[in-house]
């Protein structure tokens, strides 16, 4: 409380090097800025924005007494309006500017969009990528095949999670069938498939057939 030049509650450290008058008394780690950032981060996470070392993803949630939520997230320097509606534990459908999407993870080459609409329910309409600890370059879902282009550091161990209304028939990595390293568990009205493998190249193609 007797520290020089300020209120101790608003910072973590005040430099005490009396030998350097330009340094003495200066603030290090201003806690009120940390608190502000923590508050905003908490709001994002409460409503389903997640991140790791590689990407940003959606894992939305609405409390029982809330029917919808809308907020703006800056992605690639551009404002992106995210609207969450519905009731349930998982994503029923995702739309980027009215176009159906199949990934809750934002890809690098994500189409330029101004709005993302998320509908929650207790069953997914179609398969979608829930999470991955690699950079998602792009994805595609056609003819019951979900294709993911992932970039990481070999031999990084990757874990990719896919949510789907039915069990996968097969999974391949770089056109080679995976006979181990993945499992599918049935939840309440949907399937959760966890795929684990070591990145073998700078870019890996992971395909899940339904």
C-alpha positions as CSV (number, residue, x, y, z in Angstrom):
1,X,0.0,0.0,0.0
2,X,3.0,2.3,0.4
3,X,4.3,1.7,-3.1
4,X,5.1,4.8,-5.2
5,X,2.8,6.5,-7.7
6,X,-0.4,4.6,-7.9
7,X,-3.0,2.1,-6.6
8,X,-1.5,-1.4,-6.0
9,X,-4.8,-3.1,-6.8
10,X,-4.5,-2.1,-10.5
11,X,-1.2,-3.7,-11.3
12,X,0.8,-6.8,-10.5
13,X,4.2,-5.3,-10.2
14,X,5.6,-1.8,-9.8
15,X,9.3,-1.7,-10.6
16,X,11.5,-0.7,-7.6
17,X,14.9,-0.2,-9.2
18,X,15.8,3.1,-7.6
19,X,19.1,3.2,-9.5
20,X,17.2,4.0,-12.7
21,X,14.8,6.9,-12.5
22,X,13.3,6.1,-15.9
23,X,12.3,2.6,-14.6
24,X,11.5,3.2,-11.0
25,X,7.8,3.3,-10.2
26,X,6.7,2.1,-13.6
27,X,3.8,-0.4,-13.9
28,X,4.3,-4.0,-15.1
29,X,1.3,-6.2,-16.0
30,X,-1.7,-3.9,-15.5
31,X,-4.3,-6.1,-13.9
32,X,-7.3,-4.1,-14.9
33,X,-6.5,-4.8,-18.6
34,X,-6.1,-8.5,-17.8
35,X,-9.4,-8.4,-16.0
36,X,-11.1,-6.8,-19.0
37,X,-9.6,-9.3,-21.4
38,X,-10.6,-12.2,-19.1
39,X,-14.2,-10.9,-18.9
40,X,-14.5,-10.8,-22.7
41,X,-12.8,-14.2,-23.1
42,X,-15.2,-15.7,-20.5
43,X,-18.2,-14.4,-22.4
44,X,-17.0,-15.8,-25.7
45,X,-16.3,-19.2,-24.0
46,X,-19.7,-19.2,-22.3
47,X,-21.4,-19.0,-25.7
48,X,-19.2,-21.4,-27.4
49,X,-16.0,-19.8,-29.0
50,X,-13.1,-22.2,-28.4
51,X,-9.5,-21.9,-29.6
52,X,-6.2,-23.8,-29.5
53,X,-2.8,-23.3,-30.9
54,X,-4.1,-23.9,-34.4
55,X,-7.5,-22.5,-34.9
56,X,-10.8,-21.0,-33.7
57,X,-13.9,-23.2,-33.4
58,X,-17.6,-23.1,-32.4
59,X,-18.9,-25.1,-29.5
60,X,-22.1,-23.2,-28.8
61,X,-24.3,-23.3,-25.7
62,X,-27.4,-21.6,-24.6
63,X,-28.7,-21.6,-21.0
64,X,-32.2,-23.0,-20.4
65,X,-33.8,-19.6,-20.1
66,X,-32.2,-18.2,-23.2
67,X,-33.7,-18.7,-26.7
68,X,-31.0,-17.1,-28.9
69,X,-27.7,-15.2,-28.7
70,X,-26.0,-12.9,-31.2
71,X,-22.5,-11.4,-31.0
72,X,-19.7,-10.2,-33.3
73,X,-16.4,-12.0,-33.6
74,X,-13.5,-10.6,-35.6
75,X,-12.0,-13.3,-37.8
76,X,-9.2,-12.5,-40.3
77,X,-9.7,-8.9,-39.4
78,X,-13.3,-8.8,-40.5
79,X,-16.4,-8.6,-38.3
80,X,-18.4,-11.9,-38.3
81,X,-21.9,-11.9,-36.8
82,X,-22.6,-15.2,-35.0
83,X,-26.2,-16.1,-34.2
84,X,-27.1,-19.1,-32.0
85,X,-30.6,-20.4,-31.8
86,X,-32.4,-23.6,-30.8
87,X,-32.2,-26.0,-27.9
88,X,-29.9,-28.9,-27.4
89,X,-26.4,-30.2,-26.7
90,X,-24.9,-30.2,-30.2
91,X,-25.1,-28.4,-33.5
92,X,-28.0,-29.4,-35.7
93,X,-26.9,-27.2,-38.6
94,X,-24.3,-24.5,-39.5
95,X,-24.8,-21.9,-42.2
96,X,-22.3,-19.4,-43.5
97,X,-24.4,-16.7,-45.2
98,X,-27.2,-19.2,-45.7
99,X,-24.8,-21.8,-47.2
100,X,-24.8,-25.1,-45.3
101,X,-21.4,-25.8,-43.6
102,X,-19.9,-29.0,-42.2
103,X,-17.2,-27.7,-39.9
104,X,-17.4,-26.0,-36.5
105,X,-13.7,-25.2,-37.0
106,X,-13.0,-22.2,-39.0
107,X,-10.8,-23.1,-42.0
108,X,-8.0,-20.9,-43.3
109,X,-9.7,-20.5,-46.7
110,X,-13.1,-19.9,-45.0
111,X,-15.5,-18.3,-47.5
112,X,-15.9,-14.6,-47.0
113,X,-19.1,-14.4,-44.8
114,X,-20.8,-11.8,-42.8
115,X,-23.0,-14.1,-40.7
116,X,-22.9,-17.6,-39.2
117,X,-26.2,-19.1,-38.1
118,X,-26.0,-22.0,-35.6
119,X,-29.0,-24.1,-34.8
120,X,-28.8,-26.3,-31.7
121,X,-30.6,-29.6,-31.2
122,X,-30.1,-33.1,-29.9
123,X,-29.3,-34.6,-33.3
124,X,-27.1,-33.3,-36.1
125,X,-28.6,-32.9,-39.6
126,X,-25.3,-34.0,-41.3
127,X,-21.8,-34.9,-40.2
128,X,-19.5,-32.0,-39.2
129,X,-16.0,-31.5,-37.8
130,X,-16.2,-30.6,-34.1
131,X,-12.5,-30.1,-33.4
132,X,-8.9,-30.8,-34.4
133,X,-5.5,-29.9,-33.1
134,X,-4.1,-29.0,-36.5
135,X,-4.7,-26.2,-39.0
136,X,-7.8,-26.8,-41.0
137,X,-6.9,-25.8,-44.6
138,X,-10.2,-26.7,-46.1
139,X,-13.1,-29.2,-45.9
140,X,-15.7,-30.7,-48.2
141,X,-18.7,-32.9,-47.7
142,X,-20.0,-34.7,-50.8
143,X,-21.6,-38.0,-51.5
144,X,-21.5,-38.9,-47.8
145,X,-17.8,-38.3,-47.6
146,X,-16.3,-35.7,-45.3
147,X,-12.8,-34.7,-46.5
148,X,-10.4,-32.6,-44.3
149,X,-7.1,-31.1,-45.3
150,X,-5.0,-30.7,-42.2
151,X,-1.7,-29.0,-41.7
152,X,0.6,-29.7,-38.7
153,X,4.1,-30.5,-37.7
154,X,5.2,-34.1,-38.3
155,X,5.2,-36.2,-36.2
156,X,2.6,-34.2,-34.2
157,X,-0.1,-36.5,-32.7
158,X,-3.4,-35.3,-34.0
159,X,-6.8,-35.8,-32.5
160,X,-9.8,-35.0,-34.7
161,X,-13.4,-35.3,-33.5
162,X,-16.4,-35.7,-35.9
163,X,-20.1,-35.5,-35.0
164,X,-22.5,-37.4,-37.2
165,X,-26.1,-38.8,-37.3
166,X,-24.7,-42.2,-38.3
167,X,-21.6,-44.3,-37.8
168,X,-18.7,-43.9,-40.2
169,X,-18.2,-46.8,-42.7
170,X,-14.5,-46.2,-43.1
171,X,-11.7,-43.6,-42.5
172,X,-8.6,-43.0,-44.6
173,X,-5.5,-40.9,-44.2
174,X,-3.7,-39.8,-47.4
175,X,-5.7,-42.5,-49.3
176,X,-4.7,-45.2,-46.9
177,X,-7.4,-47.0,-44.9
178,X,-7.1,-46.6,-41.1
179,X,-7.8,-49.9,-39.4
180,X,-6.8,-48.6,-35.9
181,X,-6.5,-45.3,-34.1
182,X,-10.1,-44.3,-34.2
183,X,-13.3,-45.1,-32.3
184,X,-17.0,-44.2,-32.5
185,X,-19.2,-43.9,-29.5
186,X,-23.0,-43.5,-29.6
187,X,-24.4,-40.6,-27.7
188,X,-28.1,-39.5,-27.3
189,X,-29.1,-39.4,-30.9
190,X,-25.7,-39.0,-32.6
191,X,-22.2,-40.5,-32.9
192,X,-18.9,-39.1,-31.8
193,X,-15.9,-40.3,-33.7
194,X,-12.4,-39.7,-32.4
195,X,-9.5,-40.1,-34.8
196,X,-5.9,-40.1,-33.5
197,X,-2.8,-40.3,-35.8
198,X,0.6,-38.8,-36.2
199,X,1.0,-36.2,-38.9
200,X,3.0,-37.8,-41.7
201,X,3.5,-34.7,-43.9
202,X,3.1,-31.0,-43.8
203,X,-0.4,-31.5,-45.3
204,X,-2.6,-34.6,-44.5
205,X,-5.9,-35.5,-46.1
206,X,-8.3,-37.2,-43.7
207,X,-11.5,-38.7,-45.1
208,X,-14.5,-40.0,-43.2
209,X,-17.0,-42.1,-45.2
210,X,-20.6,-42.5,-44.0
